[in-house]
Amino acid sequence: MTPMAEIEVAGFKRTKILQAIVDTGFDGFLCIPVETAVKLGLELAGRDVIELADGSLREELSSRGPFVS
């Protein structure tokens, strides 16, 4: 069974409750679909190389939103 958590993600336009997979290697960043990022009003920040669970690297779009604690 995959551990899940309900999280609230905030953008410049709105917030949304999402179901997230708990990752023991969490580094402070989230992976969400581009469509969700656009609806939340996140700003396109560029492209970043990400490392997948199998160790492979992939370039993906990245965005940023307001800091909420």
CHARMM internal coordinates of N, CA and C (Angstrom, degrees):
IC EDIT
DIST 1 N 1 CA 1.4523
DIST 1 CA 1 C 1.5310
ANGL 1 N 1 CA 1 C 108.86
DIST 1 C 2 N 1.3235
ANGL 1 CA 1 C 2 N 116.52
DIHE 1 N 1 CA 1 C 2 N 130.53
DIST 2 N 2 CA 1.4549
ANGL 1 C 2 N 2 CA 122.37
DIHE 1 CA 1 C 2 N 2 CA -179.32
DIST 2 CA 2 C 1.5233
ANGL 2 N 2 CA 2 C 110.13
DIHE 1 C 2 N 2 CA 2 C -83.37
DIST 2 C 3 N 1.3492
ANGL 2 CA 2 C 3 N 117.78
DIHE 2 N 2 CA 2 C 3 N 126.10
DIST 3 N 3 CA 1.4751
ANGL 2 C 3 N 3 CA 119.42
DIHE 2 CA 2 C 3 N 3 CA 178.67
DIST 3 CA 3 C 1.5299
ANGL 3 N 3 CA 3 C 110.36
DIHE 2 C 3 N 3 CA 3 C -69.51
DIST 3 C 4 N 1.3269
ANGL 3 CA 3 C 4 N 115.75
DIHE 3 N 3 CA 3 C 4 N 132.90
DIST 4 N 4 CA 1.4611
ANGL 3 C 4 N 4 CA 122.24
DIHE 3 CA 3 C 4 N 4 CA -177.66
DIST 4 CA 4 C 1.5261
ANGL 4 N 4 CA 4 C 109.60
DIHE 3 C 4 N 4 CA 4 C -124.74
DIST 4 C 5 N 1.3230
ANGL 4 CA 4 C 5 N 115.73
DIHE 4 N 4 CA 4 C 5 N 155.99
DIST 5 N 5 CA 1.4644
ANGL 4 C 5 N 5 CA 121.78
DIHE 4 CA 4 C 5 N 5 CA 175.68
DIST 5 CA 5 C 1.5245
ANGL 5 N 5 CA 5 C 108.34
DIHE 4 C 5 N 5 CA 5 C -142.89
DIST 5 C 6 N 1.3051
ANGL 5 CA 5 C 6 N 116.11
DIHE 5 N 5 CA 5 C 6 N 146.53
DIST 6 N 6 CA 1.4536
ANGL 5 C 6 N 6 CA 121.59
DIHE 5 CA 5 C 6 N 6 CA 174.72
DIST 6 CA 6 C 1.5275
ANGL 6 N 6 CA 6 C 107.48
DIHE 5 C 6 N 6 CA 6 C -89.45
DIST 6 C 7 N 1.3326
ANGL 6 CA 6 C 7 N 116.46
DIHE 6 N 6 CA 6 C 7 N 126.22
DIST 7 N 7 CA 1.4689
ANGL 6 C 7 N 7 CA 120.63
DIHE 6 CA 6 C 7 N 7 CA -179.26
DIST 7 CA 7 C 1.5293
ANGL 7 N 7 CA 7 C 109.16
DIHE 6 C 7 N 7 CA 7 C -127.26
DIST 7 C 8 N 1.3027
ANGL 7 CA 7 C 8 N 116.00
DIHE 7 N 7 CA 7 C 8 N 154.77
DIST 8 N 8 CA 1.4555
ANGL 7 C 8 N 8 CA 121.66
DIHE 7 CA 7 C 8 N 8 CA 175.09
DIST 8 CA 8 C 1.5222
ANGL 8 N 8 CA 8 C 107.86
DIHE 7 C 8 N 8 CA 8 C -107.96
DIST 8 C 9 N 1.3402
ANGL 8 CA 8 C 9 N 116.12
DIHE 8 N 8 CA 8 C 9 N 123.49
DIST 9 N 9 CA 1.4615
ANGL 8 C 9 N 9 CA 122.27
DIHE 8 CA 8 C 9 N 9 CA -179.74
DIST 9 CA 9 C 1.5209
ANGL 9 N 9 CA 9 C 107.85
DIHE 8 C 9 N 9 CA 9 C -109.27
DIST 9 C 10 N 1.3413
ANGL 9 CA 9 C 10 N 116.56
DIHE 9 N 9 CA 9 C 10 N 128.66
DIST 10 N 10 CA 1.4646
ANGL 9 C 10 N 10 CA 121.41
DIHE 9 CA 9 C 10 N 10 CA -177.60
DIST 10 CA 10 C 1.5174
ANGL 10 N 10 CA 10 C 110.47
DIHE 9 C 10 N 10 CA 10 C -107.65
DIST 10 C 11 N 1.3239
ANGL 10 CA 10 C 11 N 114.88
DIHE 10 N 10 CA 10 C 11 N 138.34
DIST 11 N 11 CA 1.4536
ANGL 10 C 11 N 11 CA 122.13
DIHE 10 CA 10 C 11 N 11 CA 172.98
DIST 11 CA 11 C 1.5120
ANGL 11 N 11 CA 11 C 108.80
DIHE 10 C 11 N 11 CA 11 C -121.14
DIST 11 C 12 N 1.3256
ANGL 11 CA 11 C 12 N 116.55
DIHE 11 N 11 CA 11 C 12 N -172.48
DIST 12 N 12 CA 1.4541
ANGL 11 C 12 N 12 CA 120.74
DIHE 11 CA 11 C 12 N 12 CA 178.37
DIST 12 CA 12 C 1.5302
ANGL 12 N 12 CA 12 C 111.87
DIHE 11 C 12 N 12 CA 12 C -78.23
DIST 12 C 13 N 1.3477
ANGL 12 CA 12 C 13 N 117.07
DIHE 12 N 12 CA 12 C 13 N -19.58
DIST 13 N 13 CA 1.4649
ANGL 12 C 13 N 13 CA 121.16
DIHE 12 CA 12 C 13 N 13 CA -179.22
DIST 13 CA 13 C 1.5206
ANGL 13 N 13 CA 13 C 112.87
DIHE 12 C 13 N 13 CA 13 C -99.96
DIST 13 C 14 N 1.3124
ANGL 13 CA 13 C 14 N 117.30
DIHE 13 N 13 CA 13 C 14 N -37.45
DIST 14 N 14 CA 1.4641
ANGL 13 C 14 N 14 CA 120.98
DIHE 13 CA 13 C 14 N 14 CA -175.44
DIST 14 CA 14 C 1.5218
ANGL 14 N 14 CA 14 C 110.92
DIHE 13 C 14 N 14 CA 14 C -164.94
DIST 14 C 15 N 1.3202
ANGL 14 CA 14 C 15 N 115.62
DIHE 14 N 14 CA 14 C 15 N 177.51
DIST 15 N 15 CA 1.4654
ANGL 14 C 15 N 15 CA 121.86
DIHE 14 CA 14 C 15 N 15 CA 173.75
DIST 15 CA 15 C 1.5202
ANGL 15 N 15 CA 15 C 108.10
DIHE 14 C 15 N 15 CA 15 C -119.27
DIST 15 C 16 N 1.3153
ANGL 15 CA 15 C 16 N 115.53
DIHE 15 N 15 CA 15 C 16 N 161.54
DIST 16 N 16 CA 1.4604
ANGL 15 C 16 N 16 CA 120.21
DIHE 15 CA 15 C 16 N 16 CA -179.62
DIST 16 CA 16 C 1.5199
ANGL 16 N 16 CA 16 C 108.72
DIHE 15 C 16 N 16 CA 16 C -149.42
DIST 16 C 17 N 1.3139
ANGL 16 CA 16 C 17 N 116.06
DIHE 16 N 16 CA 16 C 17 N 140.59
DIST 17 N 17 CA 1.4596
ANGL 16 C 17 N 17 CA 122.14
DIHE 16 CA 16 C 17 N 17 CA 174.06
DIST 17 CA 17 C 1.5265
ANGL 17 N 17 CA 17 C 107.48
DIHE 16 C 17 N 17 CA 17 C -86.72
DIST 17 C 18 N 1.3269
ANGL 17 CA 17 C 18 N 116.71
DIHE 17 N 17 CA 17 C 18 N 127.77
DIST 18 N 18 CA 1.4625
ANGL 17 C 18 N 18 CA 122.60
DIHE 17 CA 17 C 18 N 18 CA 179.84
DIST 18 CA 18 C 1.5206
ANGL 18 N 18 CA 18 C 110.57
DIHE 17 C 18 N 18 CA 18 C -124.18
DIST 18 C 19 N 1.3073
ANGL 18 CA 18 C 19 N 116.40
DIHE 18 N 18 CA 18 C 19 N 152.24
DIST 19 N 19 CA 1.4560
ANGL 18 C 19 N 19 CA 121.81
DIHE 18 CA 18 C 19 N 19 CA 170.89
DIST 19 CA 19 C 1.5236
ANGL 19 N 19 CA 19 C 106.92
DIHE 18 C 19 N 19 CA 19 C -90.55
DIST 19 C 20 N 1.3245
ANGL 19 CA 19 C 20 N 117.57
DIHE 19 N 19 CA 19 C 20 N 124.73
DIST 20 N 20 CA 1.4621
ANGL 19 C 20 N 20 CA 121.93
DIHE 19 CA 19 C 20 N 20 CA -176.54
DIST 20 CA 20 C 1.5229
ANGL 20 N 20 CA 20 C 110.58
DIHE 19 C 20 N 20 CA 20 C -119.52
DIST 20 C 21 N 1.3129
ANGL 20 CA 20 C 21 N 115.83
DIHE 20 N 20 CA 20 C 21 N 144.33
DIST 21 N 21 CA 1.4593
ANGL 20 C 21 N 21 CA 121.33
DIHE 20 CA 20 C 21 N 21 CA 172.83
DIST 21 CA 21 C 1.5250
ANGL 21 N 21 CA 21 C 107.14
DIHE 20 C 21 N 21 CA 21 C -80.04
DIST 21 C 22 N 1.3262
ANGL 21 CA 21 C 22 N 117.66
DIHE 21 N 21 CA 21 C 22 N 130.05
DIST 22 N 22 CA 1.4622
ANGL 21 C 22 N 22 CA 122.09
DIHE 21 CA 21 C 22 N 22 CA 179.18
DIST 22 CA 22 C 1.5239
ANGL 22 N 22 CA 22 C 108.31
DIHE 21 C 22 N 22 CA 22 C -74.12
DIST 22 C 23 N 1.3242
ANGL 22 CA 22 C 23 N 116.18
DIHE 22 N 22 CA 22 C 23 N 124.98
DIST 23 N 23 CA 1.4629
ANGL 22 C 23 N 23 CA 123.28
DIHE 22 CA 22 C 23 N 23 CA -177.98
DIST 23 CA 23 C 1.5221
ANGL 23 N 23 CA 23 C 108.51
DIHE 22 C 23 N 23 CA 23 C -117.36
DIST 23 C 24 N 1.3281
ANGL 23 CA 23 C 24 N 116.73
DIHE 23 N 23 CA 23 C 24 N 118.22
DIST 24 N 24 CA 1.4678
ANGL 23 C 24 N 24 CA 120.15
DIHE 23 CA 23 C 24 N 24 CA -178.09
DIST 24 CA 24 C 1.5268
ANGL 24 N 24 CA 24 C 112.06
DIHE 23 C 24 N 24 CA 24 C -68.66
DIST 24 C 25 N 1.3213
ANGL 24 CA 24 C 25 N 117.76
DIHE 24 N 24 CA 24 C 25 N -13.34
DIST 25 N 25 CA 1.4577
ANGL 24 C 25 N 25 CA 121.66
DIHE 24 CA 24 C 25 N 25 CA 177.12
DIST 25 CA 25 C 1.5234
ANGL 25 N 25 CA 25 C 111.68
DIHE 24 C 25 N 25 CA 25 C -99.82
DIST 25 C 26 N 1.3306
ANGL 25 CA 25 C 26 N 118.18
DIHE 25 N 25 CA 25 C 26 N 23.49
DIST 26 N 26 CA 1.4673
ANGL 25 C 26 N 26 CA 122.45
DIHE 25 CA 25 C 26 N 26 CA -176.36
DIST 26 CA 26 C 1.5208
ANGL 26 N 26 CA 26 C 110.55
DIHE 25 C 26 N 26 CA 26 C -54.82
DIST 26 C 27 N 1.3255
ANGL 26 CA 26 C 27 N 115.96
DIHE 26 N 26 CA 26 C 27 N 129.17
DIST 27 N 27 CA 1.4689
ANGL 26 C 27 N 27 CA 121.27
DIHE 26 CA 26 C 27 N 27 CA -178.60
DIST 27 CA 27 C 1.5282
ANGL 27 N 27 CA 27 C 112.90
DIHE 26 C 27 N 27 CA 27 C -116.04
DIST 27 C 28 N 1.3299
ANGL 27 CA 27 C 28 N 116.97
DIHE 27 N 27 CA 27 C 28 N 14.48
DIST 28 N 28 CA 1.4535
ANGL 27 C 28 N 28 CA 119.81
DIHE 27 CA 27 C 28 N 28 CA 177.30
DIST 28 CA 28 C 1.5112
ANGL 28 N 28 CA 28 C 114.32
DIHE 27 C 28 N 28 CA 28 C 97.72
DIST 28 C 29 N 1.3195
ANGL 28 CA 28 C 29 N 118.48
DIHE 28 N 28 CA 28 C 29 N -2.34
DIST 29 N 29 CA 1.4582
ANGL 28 C 29 N 29 CA 122.42
DIHE 28 CA 28 C 29 N 29 CA -179.49
DIST 29 CA 29 C 1.5168
ANGL 29 N 29 CA 29 C 109.81
DIHE 28 C 29 N 29 CA 29 C -115.50
DIST 29 C 30 N 1.3353
ANGL 29 CA 29 C 30 N 116.42
DIHE 29 N 29 CA 29 C 30 N 151.46
DIST 30 N 30 CA 1.4572
ANGL 29 C 30 N 30 CA 122.53
DIHE 29 CA 29 C 30 N 30 CA 179.28
DIST 30 CA 30 C 1.5131
ANGL 30 N 30 CA 30 C 109.98
DIHE 29 C 30 N 30 CA 30 C -116.70
DIST 30 C 31 N 1.3060
ANGL 30 CA 30 C 31 N 116.03
DIHE 30 N 30 CA 30 C 31 N 148.30
DIST 31 N 31 CA 1.4588
ANGL 30 C 31 N 31 CA 121.98
DIHE 30 CA 30 C 31 N 31 CA 171.45
DIST 31 CA 31 C 1.5219
ANGL 31 N 31 CA 31 C 107.21
DIHE 30 C 31 N 31 CA 31 C -107.64
DIST 31 C 32 N 1.3228
ANGL 31 CA 31 C 32 N 116.06
DIHE 31 N 31 CA 31 C 32 N 117.47
DIST 32 N 32 CA 1.4630
ANGL 31 C 32 N 32 CA 121.03
DIHE 31 CA 31 C 32 N 32 CA 177.92
DIST 32 CA 32 C 1.5255
ANGL 32 N 32 CA 32 C 108.13
DIHE 31 C 32 N 32 CA 32 C -132.98
DIST 32 C 33 N 1.3218
ANGL 32 CA 32 C 33 N 117.49
DIHE 32 N 32 CA 32 C 33 N 155.81
DIST 33 N 33 CA 1.4714
ANGL 32 C 33 N 33 CA 119.93
DIHE 32 CA 32 C 33 N 33 CA 179.11
DIST 33 CA 33 C 1.5300
ANGL 33 N 33 CA 33 C 111.68
DIHE 32 C 33 N 33 CA 33 C -60.79
DIST 33 C 34 N 1.3277
ANGL 33 CA 33 C 34 N 116.37
DIHE 33 N 33 CA 33 C 34 N 146.08
DIST 34 N 34 CA 1.4652
ANGL 33 C 34 N 34 CA 121.92
DIHE 33 CA 33 C 34 N 34 CA 179.24
DIST 34 CA 34 C 1.5234
ANGL 34 N 34 CA 34 C 110.59
DIHE 33 C 34 N 34 CA 34 C -56.10
DIST 34 C 35 N 1.3287
ANGL 34 CA 34 C 35 N 117.52
DIHE 34 N 34 CA 34 C 35 N -40.41
DIST 35 N 35 CA 1.4627
ANGL 34 C 35 N 35 CA 121.01
DIHE 34 CA 34 C 35 N 35 CA -179.27
DIST 35 CA 35 C 1.5292
ANGL 35 N 35 CA 35 C 110.95
DIHE 34 C 35 N 35 CA 35 C -59.66
DIST 35 C 36 N 1.3237
ANGL 35 CA 35 C 36 N 117.07
DIHE 35 N 35 CA 35 C 36 N -39.17
DIST 36 N 36 CA 1.4692
ANGL 35 C 36 N 36 CA 121.54
DIHE 35 CA 35 C 36 N 36 CA 178.32
DIST 36 CA 36 C 1.5242
ANGL 36 N 36 CA 36 C 110.18
DIHE 35 C 36 N 36 CA 36 C -67.69
DIST 36 C 37 N 1.3269
ANGL 36 CA 36 C 37 N 117.30
DIHE 36 N 36 CA 36 C 37 N -42.77
DIST 37 N 37 CA 1.4684
ANGL 36 C 37 N 37 CA 121.57
DIHE 36 CA 36 C 37 N 37 CA 179.04
DIST 37 CA 37 C 1.5244
ANGL 37 N 37 CA 37 C 110.86
DIHE 36 C 37 N 37 CA 37 C -59.71
DIST 37 C 38 N 1.3312
ANGL 37 CA 37 C 38 N 117.22
DIHE 37 N 37 CA 37 C 38 N -41.68
DIST 38 N 38 CA 1.4668
ANGL 37 C 38 N 38 CA 121.57
DIHE 37 CA 37 C 38 N 38 CA 179.95
DIST 38 CA 38 C 1.5273
ANGL 38 N 38 CA 38 C 109.74
DIHE 37 C 38 N 38 CA 38 C -65.57
DIST 38 C 39 N 1.3381
ANGL 38 CA 38 C 39 N 117.99
DIHE 38 N 38 CA 38 C 39 N -45.78
DIST 39 N 39 CA 1.4692
ANGL 38 C 39 N 39 CA 121.29
DIHE 38 CA 38 C 39 N 39 CA -179.28
DIST 39 CA 39 C 1.5318
ANGL 39 N 39 CA 39 C 111.86
DIHE 38 C 39 N 39 CA 39 C -62.83
DIST 39 C 40 N 1.3386
ANGL 39 CA 39 C 40 N 116.75
DIHE 39 N 39 CA 39 C 40 N -33.57
DIST 40 N 40 CA 1.4625
ANGL 39 C 40 N 40 CA 120.92
DIHE 39 CA 39 C 40 N 40 CA 178.74
DIST 40 CA 40 C 1.5254
ANGL 40 N 40 CA 40 C 112.21
DIHE 39 C 40 N 40 CA 40 C -75.59
DIST 40 C 41 N 1.3287
ANGL 40 CA 40 C 41 N 116.63
DIHE 40 N 40 CA 40 C 41 N -19.30
DIST 41 N 41 CA 1.4586
ANGL 40 C 41 N 41 CA 120.51
DIHE 40 CA 40 C 41 N 41 CA -178.77
DIST 41 CA 41 C 1.5176
ANGL 41 N 41 CA 41 C 112.79
DIHE 40 C 41 N 41 CA 41 C 86.98
DIST 41 C 42 N 1.3328
ANGL 41 CA 41 C 42 N 117.37
DIHE 41 N 41 CA 41 C 42 N 28.36
DIST 42 N 42 CA 1.4618
ANGL 41 C 42 N 42 CA 120.04
DIHE 41 CA 41 C 42 N 42 CA 176.53
DIST 42 CA 42 C 1.5240
ANGL 42 N 42 CA 42 C 109.49
DIHE 41 C 42 N 42 CA 42 C -74.16
DIST 42 C 43 N 1.3279
ANGL 42 CA 42 C 43 N 117.38
DIHE 42 N 42 CA 42 C 43 N 145.43
DIST 43 N 43 CA 1.4683
ANGL 42 C 43 N 43 CA 122.45
DIHE 42 CA 42 C 43 N 43 CA -178.97
DIST 43 CA 43 C 1.5142
ANGL 43 N 43 CA 43 C 110.02
DIHE 42 C 43 N 43 CA 43 C -87.71
DIST 43 C 44 N 1.3243
ANGL 43 CA 43 C 44 N 116.57
DIHE 43 N 43 CA 43 C 44 N 135.43
DIST 44 N 44 CA 1.4577
ANGL 43 C 44 N 44 CA 121.24
DIHE 43 CA 43 C 44 N 44 CA 175.75
DIST 44 CA 44 C 1.5256
ANGL 44 N 44 CA 44 C 108.53
DIHE 43 C 44 N 44 CA 44 C -65.51
DIST 44 C 45 N 1.3252
ANGL 44 CA 44 C 45 N 116.46
DIHE 44 N 44 CA 44 C 45 N 125.50
DIST 45 N 45 CA 1.4674
ANGL 44 C 45 N 45 CA 120.85
DIHE 44 CA 44 C 45 N 45 CA -177.85
DIST 45 CA 45 C 1.5211
ANGL 45 N 45 CA 45 C 111.99
DIHE 44 C 45 N 45 CA 45 C -104.22
DIST 45 C 46 N 1.3314
ANGL 45 CA 45 C 46 N 117.40
DIHE 45 N 45 CA 45 C 46 N -19.05
DIST 46 N 46 CA 1.4551
ANGL 45 C 46 N 46 CA 120.49
DIHE 45 CA 45 C 46 N 46 CA -179.06
DIST 46 CA 46 C 1.5148
ANGL 46 N 46 CA 46 C 110.86
DIHE 45 C 46 N 46 CA 46 C 138.08
DIST 46 C 47 N 1.3234
ANGL 46 CA 46 C 47 N 115.10
DIHE 46 N 46 CA 46 C 47 N -146.20
DIST 47 N 47 CA 1.4660
ANGL 46 C 47 N 47 CA 121.14
DIHE 46 CA 46 C 47 N 47 CA 178.98
DIST 47 CA 47 C 1.5273
ANGL 47 N 47 CA 47 C 107.86
DIHE 46 C 47 N 47 CA 47 C -126.05
DIST 47 C 48 N 1.3279
ANGL 47 CA 47 C 48 N 115.75
DIHE 47 N 47 CA 47 C 48 N 143.31
DIST 48 N 48 CA 1.4571
ANGL 47 C 48 N 48 CA 121.37
DIHE 47 CA 47 C 48 N 48 CA 177.96
DIST 48 CA 48 C 1.5181
ANGL 48 N 48 CA 48 C 108.99
DIHE 47 C 48 N 48 CA 48 C -133.42
DIST 48 C 49 N 1.3095
ANGL 48 CA 48 C 49 N 115.71
DIHE 48 N 48 CA 48 C 49 N 151.74
DIST 49 N 49 CA 1.4574
ANGL 48 C 49 N 49 CA 120.98
DIHE 48 CA 48 C 49 N 49 CA 173.22
DIST 49 CA 49 C 1.5266
ANGL 49 N 49 CA 49 C 107.11
DIHE 48 C 49 N 49 CA 49 C -87.53
DIST 49 C 50 N 1.3265
ANGL 49 CA 49 C 50 N 116.01
DIHE 49 N 49 CA 49 C 50 N 127.57
DIST 50 N 50 CA 1.4623
ANGL 49 C 50 N 50 CA 120.73
DIHE 49 CA 49 C 50 N 50 CA 179.26
DIST 50 CA 50 C 1.5228
ANGL 50 N 50 CA 50 C 108.98
DIHE 49 C 50 N 50 CA 50 C -116.33
DIST 50 C 51 N 1.3229
ANGL 50 CA 50 C 51 N 115.78
DIHE 50 N 50 CA 50 C 51 N 153.79
DIST 51 N 51 CA 1.4607
ANGL 50 C 51 N 51 CA 121.02
DIHE 50 CA 50 C 51 N 51 CA 177.06
DIST 51 CA 51 C 1.5208
ANGL 51 N 51 CA 51 C 108.47
DIHE 50 C 51 N 51 CA 51 C -106.97
DIST 51 C 52 N 1.3187
ANGL 51 CA 51 C 52 N 115.87
DIHE 51 N 51 CA 51 C 52 N 126.05
DIST 52 N 52 CA 1.4551
ANGL 51 C 52 N 52 CA 121.83
DIHE 51 CA 51 C 52 N 52 CA 178.85
DIST 52 CA 52 C 1.5255
ANGL 52 N 52 CA 52 C 110.57
DIHE 51 C 52 N 52 CA 52 C -83.28
DIST 52 C 53 N 1.3204
ANGL 52 CA 52 C 53 N 116.74
DIHE 52 N 52 CA 52 C 53 N 169.00
DIST 53 N 53 CA 1.4635
ANGL 52 C 53 N 53 CA 121.81
DIHE 52 CA 52 C 53 N 53 CA -177.04
DIST 53 CA 53 C 1.5252
ANGL 53 N 53 CA 53 C 112.15
DIHE 52 C 53 N 53 CA 53 C -58.87
DIST 53 C 54 N 1.3298
ANGL 53 CA 53 C 54 N 117.76
DIHE 53 N 53 CA 53 C 54 N -29.07
DIST 54 N 54 CA 1.4715
ANGL 53 C 54 N 54 CA 120.37
DIHE 53 CA 53 C 54 N 54 CA -179.59
DIST 54 CA 54 C 1.5240
ANGL 54 N 54 CA 54 C 112.54
DIHE 53 C 54 N 54 CA 54 C -84.86
DIST 54 C 55 N 1.3460
ANGL 54 CA 54 C 55 N 116.92
DIHE 54 N 54 CA 54 C 55 N 3.34
DIST 55 N 55 CA 1.4591
ANGL 54 C 55 N 55 CA 121.32
DIHE 54 CA 54 C 55 N 55 CA 178.05
DIST 55 CA 55 C 1.5227
ANGL 55 N 55 CA 55 C 114.32
DIHE 54 C 55 N 55 CA 55 C 91.34
DIST 55 C 56 N 1.3275
ANGL 55 CA 55 C 56 N 117.77
DIHE 55 N 55 CA 55 C 56 N -7.69
DIST 56 N 56 CA 1.4618
ANGL 55 C 56 N 56 CA 119.88
DIHE 55 CA 55 C 56 N 56 CA 179.51
DIST 56 CA 56 C 1.5326
ANGL 56 N 56 CA 56 C 109.70
DIHE 55 C 56 N 56 CA 56 C -75.27
DIST 56 C 57 N 1.3297
ANGL 56 CA 56 C 57 N 114.97
DIHE 56 N 56 CA 56 C 57 N 154.99
DIST 57 N 57 CA 1.4667
ANGL 56 C 57 N 57 CA 121.63
DIHE 56 CA 56 C 57 N 57 CA -178.98
DIST 57 CA 57 C 1.5169
ANGL 57 N 57 CA 57 C 109.27
DIHE 56 C 57 N 57 CA 57 C -108.38
DIST 57 C 58 N 1.3399
ANGL 57 CA 57 C 58 N 115.26
DIHE 57 N 57 CA 57 C 58 N 145.34
DIST 58 N 58 CA 1.4594
ANGL 57 C 58 N 58 CA 120.57
DIHE 57 CA 57 C 58 N 58 CA -179.54
DIST 58 CA 58 C 1.5265
ANGL 58 N 58 CA 58 C 108.71
DIHE 57 C 58 N 58 CA 58 C -148.30
DIST 58 C 59 N 1.3162
ANGL 58 CA 58 C 59 N 116.49
DIHE 58 N 58 CA 58 C 59 N 141.64
DIST 59 N 59 CA 1.4615
ANGL 58 C 59 N 59 CA 120.69
DIHE 58 CA 58 C 59 N 59 CA 177.41
DIST 59 CA 59 C 1.5324
ANGL 59 N 59 CA 59 C 108.48
DIHE 58 C 59 N 59 CA 59 C -90.85
DIST 59 C 60 N 1.3330
ANGL 59 CA 59 C 60 N 116.14
DIHE 59 N 59 CA 59 C 60 N 130.51
DIST 60 N 60 CA 1.4634
ANGL 59 C 60 N 60 CA 122.14
DIHE 59 CA 59 C 60 N 60 CA -178.44
DIST 60 CA 60 C 1.5253
ANGL 60 N 60 CA 60 C 109.88
DIHE 59 C 60 N 60 CA 60 C -136.17
DIST 60 C 61 N 1.3157
ANGL 60 CA 60 C 61 N 116.21
DIHE 60 N 60 CA 60 C 61 N 157.51
DIST 61 N 61 CA 1.4647
ANGL 60 C 61 N 61 CA 121.40
DIHE 60 CA 60 C 61 N 61 CA 172.95
DIST 61 CA 61 C 1.5224
ANGL 61 N 61 CA 61 C 109.25
DIHE 60 C 61 N 61 CA 61 C -64.91
DIST 61 C 62 N 1.3056
ANGL 61 CA 61 C 62 N 116.95
DIHE 61 N 61 CA 61 C 62 N 146.68
DIST 62 N 62 CA 1.4719
ANGL 61 C 62 N 62 CA 120.11
DIHE 61 CA 61 C 62 N 62 CA 174.63
DIST 62 CA 62 C 1.5252
ANGL 62 N 62 CA 62 C 108.27
DIHE 61 C 62 N 62 CA 62 C -129.15
DIST 62 C 63 N 1.3089
ANGL 62 CA 62 C 63 N 114.59
DIHE 62 N 62 CA 62 C 63 N 151.83
DIST 63 N 63 CA 1.4633
ANGL 62 C 63 N 63 CA 120.59
DIHE 62 CA 62 C 63 N 63 CA 179.64
DIST 63 CA 63 C 1.5084
ANGL 63 N 63 CA 63 C 108.52
DIHE 62 C 63 N 63 CA 63 C -140.99
DIST 63 C 64 N 1.3191
ANGL 63 CA 63 C 64 N 114.91
DIHE 63 N 63 CA 63 C 64 N 167.08
DIST 64 N 64 CA 1.4662
ANGL 63 C 64 N 64 CA 119.46
DIHE 63 CA 63 C 64 N 64 CA 179.56
DIST 64 CA 64 C 1.5204
ANGL 64 N 64 CA 64 C 109.61
DIHE 63 C 64 N 64 CA 64 C -137.32
DIST 64 C 65 N 1.3047
ANGL 64 CA 64 C 65 N 114.08
DIHE 64 N 64 CA 64 C 65 N 154.55
DIST 65 N 65 CA 1.4555
ANGL 64 C 65 N 65 CA 120.91
DIHE 64 CA 64 C 65 N 65 CA 179.49
DIST 65 CA 65 C 1.5029
ANGL 65 N 65 CA 65 C 110.27
DIHE 64 C 65 N 65 CA 65 C -132.94
DIST 65 C 66 N 1.3133
ANGL 65 CA 65 C 66 N 116.48
DIHE 65 N 65 CA 65 C 66 N -172.51
DIST 66 N 66 CA 1.4615
ANGL 65 C 66 N 66 CA 120.08
DIHE 65 CA 65 C 66 N 66 CA 179.18
DIST 66 CA 66 C 1.5261
ANGL 66 N 66 CA 66 C 110.62
DIHE 65 C 66 N 66 CA 66 C -69.93
DIST 66 C 67 N 1.3131
ANGL 66 CA 66 C 67 N 116.52
DIHE 66 N 66 CA 66 C 67 N 146.76
DIST 67 N 67 CA 1.4649
ANGL 66 C 67 N 67 CA 119.86
DIHE 66 CA 66 C 67 N 67 CA 176.89
DIST 67 CA 67 C 1.5191
ANGL 67 N 67 CA 67 C 108.51
DIHE 66 C 67 N 67 CA 67 C -79.55
DIST 67 C 68 N 1.3127
ANGL 67 CA 67 C 68 N 115.78
DIHE 67 N 67 CA 67 C 68 N 125.33
DIST 68 N 68 CA 1.4552
ANGL 67 C 68 N 68 CA 121.93
DIHE 67 CA 67 C 68 N 68 CA 178.15
DIST 68 CA 68 C 1.5267
ANGL 68 N 68 CA 68 C 107.13
DIHE 67 C 68 N 68 CA 68 C -129.39
DIST 68 C 69 N 1.3164
ANGL 68 CA 68 C 69 N 116.94
DIHE 68 N 68 CA 68 C 69 N 128.44
DIST 69 N 69 CA 1.4749
ANGL 68 C 69 N 69 CA 118.42
DIHE 68 CA 68 C 69 N 69 CA 179.78
DIST 69 CA 69 C 1.5120
ANGL 69 N 69 CA 69 C 111.25
DIHE 68 C 69 N 69 CA 69 C -105.57
END
COOR INIT
IC SEED 1 N 1 CA 1 C
IC BUILD
